[in-house]
């Protein structure tokens, strides 16, 4: 195996071995085999996720680990109690694993001997080649599992489980995320909490010694969570003989958690980092490729903003005014770089022009989506409402917001995941050679909420049977599955079992899920069960056909489905009990948050001019369509912060602010664009162009470039610079 060394970012001394991350590059065949073994182990020996381990586990993530911990902290301190936590740093986890520990943890889980033998063979007999600056070395490691190895995380989790599972009972709780171990205890008496936690710390050391792992007391963080302000005596805790010192906050999985659960420190740190990143990115892009609005928007949305919203699920609802102002400033900075407006232009106006949701709302969207993704996986162990000052926990707040934002009746069943093995070879072989198969075509169609699905059966050129059904509210994917299901039902009842059938669907996703083995929702479960039954009697194949490609059968099924969707207009029934896909939920959250943005926009005291131009906020991709100058111009026109008399009077002693063209009203962009009678002709010509397909924003800019208006703005500019 070959090892490469990747320097870790932000280290002060790159002469130390610790400043590099060794990554093993192994043979892809070995990787494939490892992957198979991993599936096998997960499928048969680790059906249940490991106790309190959140890394490399299906359905668990940083979000679930953070949320579980913060929920426990909230429960303690919002009810007037304390929570004492120790976060341990395990040095060089993967590199230090003893081969013996790997072997015994696999044995404990009952993994077959030959697999253990095989893996131990890899561990013990691999040689590692490394080349650093033309210096080559080949070694046979005596411990550690390969970094980057497919099975390494799983083996690590199994070893860790030996420690974590000791805390299934008792007052001390544990939380594991890869090599990150968090031990904590809740209570009313810090001194006695310390006494109960100390044995757990001694245990860690003992377990570590046994497995060849060490913990650094200097990198261990100890923190006593409380909402009380008074200073109290911290209980004495030691790790391997070293006294642990307390701090006011600590970083857990990338989020800075303060002892009072205020997020100010986290937000301040993140905001500073993002600001730095934004400025740096701007400089790099402008020197290397020339700064365009499109590139800047990309940098902001793909790199800077996600850094800021990380962990939003646990903090987004707990921010104070100042925190919100701090994150909003980052968005303003990005907007200024793109629009280059006058400095006085309000952020909200620029957001409306660019179609960027206020950052606070974006955080809400990210947090709510994360909450909905994991809500069936996290267990809240309290009602979420603190007895002390009636504060609410984050999970409780999200649940309330969910009711608020997603008010429509969404089915809330957890996703199912049932495996159905279908042996496609069990049908009588002879049928495979039957001269001409029966052809069936299925299709579905969706028009707003109205859904139609249909199938038809053809024998050569003859249509022998067809069926169309209508429903409401189903996703197109599910409707495609329903069509296939109906076709199968017909085969089951009326088909000639001697003859093979081919069902054609033009939906790739439907064909994929029919040929898969995992049913994620009731419809695919019903469908797969039916398919299995039909296949035991006759041979059916489900194939994909390209839609709208002049295939008569497919075209006819398409026609039937569209008729079905039209028919659905008259029915009320909504197909019940379907878990929504993540994509649909995301979409619903997005629309809900946009609604909030709109009502915020409507009720603002400022941005009156912008609201005339943009009454309805929406997500926009302006930067890809307009260039820097156009955007700059647009910002001035739409916000009114530009060379218009109404704006100029704020900072210059201008008495006459009436429109010099008509003299009827104050001269501002809306008057010129929408009202001024003198400009009727120019207005009409621009409107004609917009009707013919000119981008509205471009039309607006073009209008303000008409001769009369250019003169007007030049005159206004002259007012600014007194001769
Ligand atoms: Zn006028």
Boltz pocket constraint, residues with backbone or C-beta under 6 A from the ligand:
constraints:
  - pocket:
      binder: B
      contacts: [[A, 659], [A, 660], [A, 661], [A, 662], [A, 663], [A, 664], [A, 665], [A, 671], [A, 672], [A, 675], [A, 676], [A, 677], [A, 678]]
      max_distance: 6.0
